[in-house]
Amino acid sequence: MVTHISNRRLYMKKELTVIKVGGKIVEEESTLSDLLMRFASLPGHKILVHGGGRSATKIASQLGIESQMVNGRRITDADMLNVVTMVYGGLVNKNIVAGLQAHGVNALGLTGADMNVIRSHKRPVKDVDYGFVGDVDTVDAKMLQKLIDENIVPVMAPLTHDGQGHMLNTNADTIAGETAKALSNAYDVTLIYCFEKKGVLADAEDDDSVIPHITEAEFKKYVEKGVIQGGMIPKLENAFQAIKAGVNKVIITQADAIDGQHGTVIQG
Amino acid sequence: MVTHISNRRLYMKKELTVIKVGGKIVEEESTLSDLLMRFASLPGHKILVHGGGRSATKIASQLGIESQMVNGRRITDADMLNVVTMVYGGLVNKNIVAGLQAHGVNALGLTGADMNVIRSHKRPVKDVDYGFVGDVDTVDAKMLQKLIDENIVPVMAPLTHDGQGHMLNTNADTIAGETAKALSNAYDVTLIYCFEKKGVLADAEDDDSVIPHITEAEFKKYVEKGVIQGGMIPKLENAFQAIKAGVNKVIITQADAIDGQHGTVIQG
């Protein structure tokens, strides 16, 4: 019996779901409460990666700090870095962690600095100076695995550090993608990107025109035809990259459909 | 040889230093940088507990939220709870964590909600309604021990949770005291409270009149004579309580003298 189990464990990796949810969902009490309930009821090992941009913009504005965006990305000067460190690492992260604990999920809030789980470097200035924004170098998969195997559920804020004492603002999609890739050696990883639509749409005007499966070749054709455009392009590029790096499945869907049965599926 | 070591380990608990530093030290770049260097160079297992009241007051004021204090304690309404969650759990905590990582210390920022390490209940309203303030119920010593034995250094913000989804503002001295007590079964704990003076003073006018050792009987006499007064009284009461609960040594000193060789020592 013992041998049988140990054989199975040799051949089957445990499943892990990495879910990225955007700011809007975690920043409003009613949608956050729904999400936490759904997330808590997901079986198996899991990680939640969150945004928080709307709250950051609001708090920054109240503090008299203007939010400047270029190509949908926030310019992070020293004052804005303080705001996102407060809002992402404190306000949003801890409310999610406390909420999950109330659902019996043993959540642990993490930025990349905590236990050095995600190390990055400040993005070099090319056309645009994004300021204190981090591009990911390394994810400590072993440390995350130790936590996960203790049934701890990491709740990751979109912040990393440079190893020299500085926090860096880091895109939440990137955190989710890099974390999923790093853990794909140890787990059978499903990466779920939640956004405001039901999935990748074949017709932008029709919310029900979800493309159920998409290959990289199909994606390229959709882009050529102009069916897929804007922010969906980097999201899907990330998805294909994740699959190539060993992630089992990427799903693009809405936050109220994170059961793996909905949305657009990208698979190797 | 192996037997010899294992015998020693049976009889000698490993040492753990729990250091509480107030807001002022961690909120100014130069003093924070000094503290992190000193803390990093301390040998053995350690925990850092920090405040952040001055930053909270400043940010609150910038957000148009007035800080109301009663008996030196902050009244925490819903808006103020958001501020302290941001400032303690985000801004102050993550800057310390990133700073320690730069010194090679594998720091992990924690509030009580993270991994459910400190559970509390909202303080019942008696003479004063302190609002969303938590009185500590339980510290999960086993979880902290697992981290510490992995050479992780917990950096604890003065925030707890009630297990029902709410963060609660909690005095940093209390967090340090309760954590030290909870861990005294597993470790030989030294608890160091840092404040602005060199130790407990026999003459408030003379900064060098540090009382090197103090017993509970002596403390009571000093209080009767009016030598010890104000905020030092609860600090010392906490210290004697900690000793009774199994903490090996409590030291009251300045943040630039955390080597255990300075300040006022309370010992069982």
Interface residues (C-beta under 8 A of the other chain):
Chain A: I59 Q62 L63 G64 N82 T85 M86 V87 Y88 G89 G90 L91 N93 K94 N95 V97 A98 G99 Q101 A102 N106 A107 L108 G109 T111 A113 D114 M115 N116 K146 E150 I152 L159 H161 G163 Q164 G165 H166 M167
Chain B: I59 Q62 L63 G64 N82 T85 M86 V87 Y88 G89 G90 L91 N93 K94 N95 V97 A98 G99 Q101 A102 N106 A107 L108 G109 T111 A113 D114 M115 N116 K146 E150 I152 L159 H161 G163 Q164 G165 H166 M167
